[in-house]
Amino acid sequence: MTVNAYAAKEAGATLETFQYDLPELGKEQVDIKVGYCGLCHSDLSMINNDWGNSTFPLVPGHEIVGEVIGLGSEVKGLKVGDKVGMGWYSASCLHCNQCMDGKQHLCATAEGTIVGRHGGFADHVRGHWSWVTKLPEGIDMAKAGPLFCGGITVFNPIVLSGVQPTDKVGVIGIGGLGHMALKFLEAWGCEVTAFTSNTSKTEALKAMGAHKVVDSTNASELEAIAGSLDFILNTTNVKLDWNAYLTTLAPQGKLHTVGAVLEPMEIPAFSMIAGEKSVGGSPLGSIALTRKMLEFCVRHEIYPTVEEFDMANVNGAIAHLHDGKARFRVVLKA
C-alpha cells in the first residue's frame, strides 16, 4: 500500500507531501483509513527533535481516529469497517511483566506511533490490533482524536491516584491537557480548583468545570487555600514554585505531574514529610483504561474543545499551535 502523508525531512522543517510504501500486512496488524488526527504539542517536540529520538523523514500524528480497512489473519476483536482510534503507542510486546499485568503503556519496548515509524498525518496508518481501540457507539469522531493522547494522559492519574468524588482537587495549567482534566474531574464529582496566571479566563474555566479559580501568581490567594486540596494535577512543562503548591495540599495529599518539566523539580523534603504528602507522575494509560475513558466520555458528553483544520493545511495548524493560539486542541481532518 502506498501512503500519502506529510513529513518533516529534517529537524524543525516545514512539513512536505511525502509518500511511502507499507510492507505486506502482518498477521496481527491493522490498517486504518485516517478520518481525523489531533495535533499535539508532542508532535512539535518530535518535529524539532527536542527529545533526541526523532528520525527523519518524520510523519507526525498520534491522535488518530478512522476506519479499519485491512486486518491480519490473527487480529482479534476487530473487523473491516469498525471505527477505531490509536494514540501514542502502536504496539507493545504483550509478554513482559508490565504487559501481562495490564500496564502495556509501561512496556519497556512499546512502539511509539511516531518514534522510528510514521504516524497519522496521512491517509492511512498501521498498528498492532491490541492498541487499535474500537470506538464506542455515539462518540463524536471529529473530537475523539485528542482523547487518545491528551485525554488518557490526564484521565490515568485520576484512577492511579484513587481520586474520590468527595475530594477537593486542583489543576495547574489550563491548556490542551488541563482543560480536559477540568472536564473529567468535574464529572468525577470533585470540587475543582483551576490554577491560572491569566484570570481573564475565569468564566471560561468555570464553564469547563472549575468551581474555583486561583491566580497562581498571587501568593495570598495560594495561602488562602493552604492545606485544603487532596490532589493536584500539573499539566505544565515549565519550572514553578512547587513548594507553594505543596502547601495547598491537605495531609496525605498528592502532587502529580503529567507535564514534561525539563528542569529538575525542586521539592523540599519537609514539605512532604510533615503532612505525609507525595509527588508522582505518569505517562498515558493502559489499553483497558483507554476503553473505559472513552465510555466515560460518551456517558458524560466530555470532549476536548477543538479547532478543526484540513490536513492539507497542516503547516498552518502547526503555526497556530506553536504561536499559542490553539483553543484548546487542534484536529486535522483527512
C-alpha positions in Angstrom: 0.0 0.0 0.0 1.3 3.5 -0.9 0.6 6.0 1.9 0.2 9.7 1.2 1.5 11.7 4.1 3.0 14.9 5.3 6.6 14.7 6.7 9.3 16.8 8.1 12.5 16.0 6.2 14.8 17.3 8.9 14.6 18.8 12.4 12.5 21.9 12.6 11.4 21.7 8.9 8.1 22.7 7.4 6.1 19.6 6.6 6.0 18.5 2.9 4.0 16.0 1.0 5.6 12.5 1.3 4.8 9.1 0.0 6.0 5.7 1.4 5.1 2.1 0.9 3.9 -0.2 3.6 5.1 -3.8 3.5 2.7 -6.8 3.5 0.3 -6.6 6.3 1.5 -8.6 9.3 -0.7 -11.3 10.9 -1.5 -9.1 14.0 -1.6 -5.8 12.2 -4.4 -3.4 11.3 -4.6 -0.8 8.6 -6.6 2.3 9.3 -8.0 4.8 6.9 -7.4 8.1 8.8 -10.5 10.3 9.3 -9.1 12.8 11.8 -5.8 13.2 13.6 -5.2 15.5 16.5 -2.2 17.8 16.6 -0.4 17.5 19.9 2.5 19.6 21.4 4.4 16.3 21.4 4.2 16.4 17.6 6.0 19.7 17.7 8.6 18.3 20.0 9.2 15.4 17.7 9.4 17.6 14.6 12.0 19.7 16.4 13.8 16.6 17.8 13.6 18.2 21.3 13.8 14.8 22.9 16.6 13.4 20.7 14.7 10.4 19.5 13.3 11.6 16.2 14.2 10.0 12.9 13.6 11.7 9.5 11.7 11.9 7.4 9.2 12.1 10.2 5.4 11.8 9.7 3.8 13.1 12.9 0.4 12.4 14.3 -0.6 10.1 17.2 -4.2 11.1 18.0 -5.8 9.1 15.2 -9.4 8.1 14.6 -10.6 6.4 11.4 -11.9 3.2 9.9 -10.4 -0.3 9.7 -9.7 -1.2 6.1 -7.3 -4.2 6.5 -6.8 -7.0 9.0 -4.1 -9.6 9.5 -5.2 -13.2 9.9 -4.7 -13.2 13.7 -6.3 -9.9 14.6 -8.7 -10.2 17.5 -11.8 -8.1 18.3 -11.9 -6.0 15.1 -13.5 -6.2 11.7 -13.3 -4.2 8.5 -15.4 -1.1 8.8 -15.0 -0.7 12.5 -14.5 2.9 13.7 -11.3 2.9 15.8 -8.6 5.1 17.4 -4.9 4.8 18.1 -2.7 7.0 20.2 0.9 7.4 21.3 1.6 3.7 21.2 1.0 1.4 18.2 2.4 -1.9 19.7 3.8 -3.5 22.8 5.5 -6.8 23.5 2.5 -8.4 25.3 4.7 -10.8 27.3 6.7 -8.7 29.8 5.5 -8.3 33.4 4.0 -4.9 32.7 2.0 -6.1 29.6 0.9 -9.2 31.5 -0.2 -7.0 34.4 -2.4 -4.9 32.1 0.0 -2.0 32.1 1.0 -2.1 28.5 1.8 1.6 28.5 4.8 0.8 30.8 6.2 -1.8 28.4 10.0 -1.1 28.0 9.8 -2.0 24.3 6.4 -0.4 23.5 6.4 1.1 20.0 5.6 4.8 19.7 3.4 5.6 16.8 5.7 8.4 15.6 9.0 7.1 17.1 11.0 5.2 14.4 7.9 4.8 12.2 5.3 7.0 10.5 2.2 8.4 12.1 -1.2 9.7 11.3 -0.7 12.9 9.3 -1.5 10.7 6.4 -4.4 9.0 4.6 -3.5 5.6 6.2 -1.7 4.3 9.2 -0.9 0.9 10.6 -0.8 -0.6 14.2 -1.0 -3.7 16.2 -4.6 -4.8 16.9 -4.1 -4.5 20.7 -3.5 -0.8 20.5 -6.2 -0.1 17.9 -9.2 0.7 20.1 -12.8 0.3 18.8 -14.7 3.5 19.4 -18.0 3.3 21.4 -21.3 3.9 19.7 -22.3 7.6 19.7 -18.8 9.1 20.0 -18.1 12.3 18.1 -15.2 11.2 15.8 -14.3 14.8 14.9 -13.4 15.4 18.6 -12.3 12.0 19.7 -8.7 12.0 18.4 -7.1 14.1 21.3 -8.7 11.7 23.8 -6.1 9.1 22.7 -3.2 11.2 24.0 -4.2 14.3 25.9 -7.3 12.7 27.3 -5.9 9.5 28.6 -2.8 11.4 29.9 -5.0 13.3 32.4 -7.6 10.5 33.0 -5.0 7.9 34.1 -3.8 9.9 37.2 -7.4 10.2 38.4 -7.6 6.5 38.6 -4.0 5.8 39.5 -4.2 8.2 42.5 -7.5 6.9 43.7 -9.2 10.3 43.5 -12.6 10.2 45.1 -15.8 12.1 44.2 -15.6 13.8 47.6 -12.1 15.1 47.0 -11.0 18.7 46.5 -8.6 18.8 43.6 -6.6 21.3 41.7 -5.3 21.6 38.1 -2.2 23.6 37.1 -2.1 24.8 33.5 -5.4 25.1 31.7 -4.4 24.4 28.1 -4.6 21.4 25.9 -4.3 18.9 28.7 -5.6 21.0 31.6 -8.9 21.9 30.1 -9.7 18.1 29.7 -8.7 17.5 33.3 -11.2 20.1 34.4 -14.0 18.3 32.5 -13.0 14.9 33.8 -12.7 15.9 37.4 -16.0 17.9 37.4 -17.8 14.8 36.0 -16.0 12.6 38.6 -17.8 14.6 41.3 -14.8 16.6 42.7 -14.7 20.2 43.8 -12.2 21.5 41.2 -9.8 24.5 41.5 -8.1 25.8 38.4 -4.7 27.5 38.9 -4.1 30.0 36.2 -1.8 33.0 35.6 -4.5 34.6 33.4 -7.5 35.5 35.4 -9.3 36.8 32.4 -10.1 33.1 31.7 -12.1 32.8 34.9 -15.6 32.5 33.4 -14.4 30.2 30.6 -12.7 27.9 33.2 -15.8 27.7 35.3 -17.8 26.8 32.1 -15.4 23.9 31.6 -15.8 22.5 35.1 -13.8 24.6 37.6 -15.7 25.6 40.8 -12.9 27.9 41.9 -10.2 29.8 40.0 -7.0 30.8 41.8 -4.4 33.3 40.5 -1.2 31.2 40.6 0.9 34.4 40.6 -0.8 35.7 43.7 0.9 34.4 46.9 -2.0 35.5 49.1 -4.5 33.5 47.0 -2.4 30.4 47.3 -2.0 30.9 51.1 -5.8 31.3 51.4 -6.3 27.6 50.3 -3.4 26.2 52.3 -3.9 22.6 53.4 -7.2 22.2 51.5 -6.6 20.1 48.4 -6.4 16.3 48.2 -4.9 16.1 44.8 -3.2 18.5 42.3 -2.5 17.6 38.7 0.2 19.6 37.0 -0.1 19.8 33.2 2.5 22.4 32.5 6.1 21.8 31.3 7.7 24.8 33.0 9.5 25.4 36.2 7.2 26.6 39.0 7.3 27.2 42.7 6.5 23.6 43.6 6.6 24.3 47.4 3.8 26.9 47.0 1.6 24.2 45.6 2.7 21.6 48.1 1.5 23.9 50.9 -2.0 23.9 49.3 -2.3 20.1 49.8 -4.1 18.6 52.7 -2.3 15.9 54.8 -1.6 12.8 52.6 -2.3 14.9 49.5 -0.6 14.2 46.2 1.0 16.5 43.6 1.0 14.5 40.3 2.7 15.8 37.1 2.0 14.8 33.5 3.7 17.9 32.2 7.2 17.1 30.9 9.1 19.6 33.0 12.6 19.5 31.6 14.3 21.1 34.6 14.7 19.2 37.9 11.7 19.8 40.2 12.7 21.4 43.5 10.7 19.5 46.1 11.6 20.3 49.8 11.6 17.2 51.8 10.0 18.7 54.9 7.0 19.9 52.8 6.2 16.2 52.1 7.3 14.7 55.4 5.2 16.9 57.7 1.9 16.0 56.1 2.8 12.7 54.5 2.4 14.3 51.1 3.7 12.7 47.9 4.8 13.7 44.4 4.3 11.4 41.4 4.0 11.3 37.7 2.7 9.1 34.8 2.6 8.8 31.0 -0.6 7.8 29.2 -2.6 4.8 30.3 -3.3 1.2 29.7 -5.4 -0.2 26.8 -8.3 -1.2 29.1 -8.3 2.2 30.8 -8.4 3.9 27.5 -11.5 2.0 26.7 -13.1 3.0 30.0 -12.2 6.6 29.4 -13.9 6.6 26.0 -17.1 5.1 27.6 -16.9 7.7 30.4 -16.6 10.5 27.8 -19.7 9.2 25.9 -21.7 8.8 29.1 -20.9 12.4 30.3 -20.6 14.0 26.8 -17.0 15.0 27.6 -14.9 16.1 24.6 -11.9 18.4 24.2 -12.6 21.8 22.9 -11.2 21.7 19.4 -10.4 23.7 16.3 -10.5 21.9 13.0 -8.1 22.3 10.1 -7.9 20.4 6.8 -4.9 18.0 6.7 -3.7 19.9 3.6 -3.3 23.0 5.9 -1.1 21.1 8.4 1.6 23.8 8.4 -1.0 26.4 9.2 -2.3 24.3 12.1 1.3 23.8 13.4 1.9 27.5 13.3 -1.4 28.1 15.1 -0.3 25.7 17.9 3.3 27.0 18.0 2.1 30.6 18.5 0.0 29.6 21.5 -3.3 30.4 19.7 -4.9 26.9 20.0 -8.2 26.8 22.0 -7.7 24.2 23.1 -6.8 21.3 20.9 -6.2 21.2 17.1 -7.6 18.4 14.9 -6.7 17.8 11.3 -9.4 16.4 9.0 -8.1 14.0 6.4 
